[in-house]
Amino acid sequence: MNRTMKLLRIYSDEAAYFGDRRVFEVIALRALDARLDGLTVVQALTGFGRSAHMHRRHVLEEDRSVVIEIVDEETRLRAFVERLADLPDIGLITIEAVEILRAGGNTRHRATPLI
């Protein structure tokens, strides 16, 4: 099943909000609504970006870095990034080629949006 797809990575932090939702949750819901192939949000133990602010878990608050990973076709990912233009506090966004060695099923499944 060797297929070449693209991996979109979005770096943010869990303390970033858009309205009353966390930015990573908004991105996840929009990815679901766009029917992208899949999304994973990974919470980092520590991290920093251009601001040099060290993101890490504190006793009274959570301020860890998060990485959102989405694998799909390049044109779909680039179109999705355009849908994120209204979100502040998104950090670095990257895209790179990945080779799919195995997928989690025999058929391509598109999730139904919850909202």
C-alpha positions in Angstrom: 0.0 0.0 0.0 2.9 2.4 -0.3 1.3 5.8 -1.0 2.9 9.2 -0.7 0.8 11.7 1.2 1.6 14.9 3.1 1.9 15.5 6.9 0.7 18.9 8.2 2.0 19.9 11.6 0.6 22.8 13.5 2.4 23.9 16.7 0.4 25.8 19.3 0.0 25.7 23.0 -2.9 24.4 25.1 -3.4 27.8 26.8 -4.4 29.5 23.5 -8.1 30.1 23.1 -10.4 31.2 20.3 -13.6 32.4 22.0 -14.4 29.8 24.7 -12.6 26.9 23.0 -9.0 26.0 23.0 -7.3 26.6 19.6 -6.3 22.9 19.2 -10.0 21.9 19.8 -11.2 24.4 17.1 -8.6 23.0 14.7 -9.7 19.5 15.4 -13.4 20.3 14.9 -12.6 22.1 11.6 -10.5 19.2 10.4 -13.4 16.8 11.2 -15.8 19.2 9.4 -13.4 19.3 6.4 -13.5 15.5 6.4 -9.7 15.2 6.5 -8.3 11.7 6.8 -7.4 12.0 10.5 -5.9 14.2 13.2 -3.8 13.6 16.3 -3.1 16.2 19.0 0.1 15.5 20.9 0.9 17.2 24.2 4.6 18.0 24.7 6.3 17.8 28.0 8.0 21.1 27.3 8.7 23.4 24.4 9.4 26.9 23.2 9.2 28.8 19.9 10.2 32.2 18.6 9.1 34.0 21.8 11.5 31.9 23.9 8.6 31.4 26.4 9.1 28.0 27.9 5.8 26.1 27.8 5.4 23.5 30.5 2.9 22.2 33.0 2.5 24.3 36.0 0.8 23.5 39.3 -2.2 25.8 38.8 -2.4 25.9 35.0 -1.6 24.0 31.9 0.6 25.7 29.4 2.2 22.9 27.4 3.0 23.0 23.8 0.8 20.9 21.5 1.5 19.5 18.1 -1.5 18.8 15.8 -0.7 16.3 13.0 -2.9 15.7 10.0 -2.1 13.3 7.1 -4.0 13.8 3.8 -3.5 14.9 0.2 -1.4 18.1 -0.2 -4.2 20.1 -1.9 -6.7 19.3 0.8 -4.2 20.2 3.5 -3.3 23.6 1.9 -6.9 24.4 1.6 -7.4 23.5 5.2 -4.6 25.8 6.3 -6.4 28.7 4.6 -9.5 28.0 6.7 -7.3 28.7 9.8 -6.4 32.3 8.9 -8.8 33.7 11.5 -7.2 31.8 14.4 -4.6 33.8 16.4 -2.0 32.1 18.5 -1.2 29.3 16.1 2.5 28.9 15.9 4.6 27.3 13.3 2.8 25.3 10.5 4.8 22.9 8.4 4.1 20.3 5.7 6.2 17.4 4.6 6.0 14.3 2.5 5.2 11.0 4.2 4.9 7.5 2.9 1.9 5.5 4.1 3.0 2.0 4.8 -0.3 0.8 6.4 -3.6 2.4 7.0 -6.1 1.4 9.7 -8.6 -0.4 7.5 -9.3 -1.6 4.0 -11.5 1.2 2.9 -11.1 5.0 3.2 -13.4 6.1 6.0 -14.6 9.6 6.4 -15.8 10.5 9.9 -19.2 12.3 10.3 -18.9 15.7 11.9 -20.2 15.9 15.5 -21.4 19.4 15.1 
